[in-house]
Amino acid sequence: MDPKASGPGQGGQVNDSYAVPPILKQYWHTALRWRWLIGAIIAGALAVGLIVTLLTPARYTAGSQIEISREQKKITNVEGLDSSTADSDMEFYETQYALLRSYSLGERVARKLDLGRSDDFFAAHGITLDAGRFGAAGQSNLTAGQLAAREKLAAKLLLDNIEVSPVRRSRLVNLSYTSRSAGLSARVVNAWASQFIAASMDRQLASTADARRFLEERLGNLRARLEQSEREAVGYASRNDIVALASVRDNEGKTQVQRTMIQSDLEELNTALNVARADRVAAESRLTGRGGDDNVDALTNPTITQLRQKRADVASDYAKMIVRFEPNYPTAQALMMQIKSLDEAIARETARVGNSRAQSYREALKREQDLGAQVAALKGRLDDQQHNAIQYNIYQREADTNRQLYDALLQRYKEIGIAGSVGVSNIVVVDPAIAPSTPSAPSLPKNMALAFAIGLALAVIATLALEQIDEGISQPGQIQQLFQLPLLGHVPLTDSSVTDGIEDPKSYFSEAYFTIRSNLAFTTDHGLPRSFIVTSTQPAEGKSTTSYALARIIGRTGKNVLLIDGDMRSPDIHHLLGLDNAMGLSNALAGDDNVAALIQSTPYKGLSVLTSGPKPPSAAELLSSDRIRHIVGELQGMYDHVVIDAPPILGLSDSPLLGRAVEGAVLVIQAEGAAVRGVRAAISRLRMVNTHIFGTVLTKIKASELAYGYGYGYGYGYGDDVEHKAA
């Protein structure tokens, strides 16, 4: 599509395929970029690991397993200072593990095996003894000081090489010992387990005598306290008329009074009172005549029922009579008189029933009042008894507590007597140690794996450090992330000539610049900019190649394009095209008004060139005048597009001065070339003179940057092999 037809509103839209890749791909790219360094570090680490493994003497590890059962500290339990909880279990086993690692146990093992006199023991640990302090090797008549020093050193070596490993969620503990002698390792582990059991037994037997003396004294005191507290509880209950009908002991052994005599009487009277109250309410309901004459008594009374039935019959006869005769008819009047007589009889009988209800109500009320008075009296007595029961419960709890303490101490006293005579240990050996047949260290696979891990870690650290030090831009996706500028495209690093690459429209090089031209057309509302400069941060980044290639590509589309070599300090365009540079831009800036005569034609379609001309004494002075604006304006009237190859930005003022005369600039950045801070400084200088930056072009990017999953080069030279593309 013609860029000019893109219409307003599409300016600044460029290809967004250069977004920053996922973080894992960035790490993968970094690893591939430094793969030789990573490989060298890992290889070095593996070599060191192999050498260390081969030079390390063989070591043998013998192992044993013991079981430690939970000790129940009954004495402290009685005193309320310890409890059999998960926390106390943990404390107990942690204590046992600490005892297994104790220096005193190491001394016991050293004395048991007589390691202080064993030169082989010290040799098995690579220790050479000082003859003056420890005595000479093979010396039998060691002094007391030398023997003590040897035993101290032996105990330290034992602790340094013994390993205590508790088995999770069990009472088992693994013991292992490592030395250069397989037999010595097995003997030490077995001696360590046996001496640990012996030390535990010694502590247990030593504590038995003290425990018995303590318990005997406590039992005498508790017996007297128990008798006194029981006498106080019984005497207080007798003085205050507390008679317990039922009492039980709870799980803690405390006496609980469930019922007293007063409580039992009160329950019975209260039940009778509730019944009397219900009878009184029923009698009162009947007395008040709820429901009128249709109350229950009236309906169920047989006399009233017969009278009402008879009245209904007479009323029926009367109704039939007045249908045929007048009410004054004698027979009708007789029937009416009979009805009135029956109504009076019903009323009298109903009144009699009502009087009977009143009598029943008075009797029920009297019974309720009597029972209420008795209940109130018993409540008063119960309140007094409950008040007295507070002190009684105190006496009873004290007696129960003393009884519990006495029973527990008595039972513990008997158990200690039995345990002291039997001497049962809570530690047993599950698996004794045997001499290992193969060394446990050094392990070549483990050491090589460790060396590989260390080498990999060092390689990662070195790679990340180098990535931080290297401020060059290596990935197309970094442009937008670091500078917030659109990336118009990237150009691969190639060994072939620029002219050869641009001549072939299907080459990777040519298609790269065609993509850049297409993206550049979307940076303005009117399509491809009429005039722009191509510059870079520093020399040799590919700006001249880019300006030449863009001019060729634009001319190939049928446009008339003028390529101006604006780098009057170090011109390069005339070398690329093989043109004469005797006359050029410097002449036009110096005052030559016939600019058209300075332009040279080329054999390429639509492309004309204005070379830089003779090198002026001060290029900045020539560019600082308004002459350059007039020249560019004049040339825009002659050509569809004007492309200027501008000098590098840093250290020179030429490019900012040229940027004021054109629509904008294209900034060329060499991959792994200029530092990020340098590129930012170049961008800042262009923006200081209000030069619009259309975008950036990343040049000289290696084939490896395009071949490892970023997708930046898709479509360039489609159909060519990868090696041809990277050339």
Buried (B, 14 or more C-beta within 10 A) or exposed (E): EEBEEBEEEBBEEBBEBBEBBEEEBBEBBBBBBBEEBBEBBBEBBBEBBBEEBEEEEEBBBBBBBBBBEEEEBBBEBBEEEBEEEEEBEEEBBEEBBEBBEBEEBBBBBBBBBEBBBBBEBBBBBEBEBEEEEBBEEEBEEBEEEBBEBBBBBBBBBBBEBBEBEBEEEEBBBBBBBBBBBBBBBBBBBBBBBBBBBBBBBEEBEEBBEEBBEBBEEBBEEBBEBBEEBBEBBEEBBEEBEBEBEEEEEEEEEBBBBEEBEBBEBBEEBBEBBEEBBEBBEBBBBBBEBEEEBEBEBBEEBEBBBEBBEBBEEBBEEBEEBEEEEEEEEEEBBEBBEBBEEBEEBBEEBBEEBBEBBEEBBEEBBEBBEEBBEBBEEBBEEBEEBBEBBEEBBBBBBBBBBBBBBBEBBBEBBEEBBEBBEEEEEBBEBEBBBBEBEEBBBBEEEEBBEBBBEBBBEBBBEBBEEEBEEBBBBBBBBBBBEBBEBBBBBBBBBBEEEBBEBBEEEEBBBBBBBBBBBBBBBBBBEBBBBBBBBBBBBBBEBBBBBBBBBBBBBBBBBEBBBBBBBBBBBEBBBBEBBEBEBEBBBBBBBEEBEEBEEBBBEBEBEBBBBBBBBBEBEEBBEBBBEEBBEBBBEBBBEEBBBBBBBBBBBBEBBBBBBBBBBBBBBBBBBBBBBBBBEBBBBBBEBBBEEEBBBBBBBBBBBBBBBBBBEBEBBEEBBEEBEEEEBBB
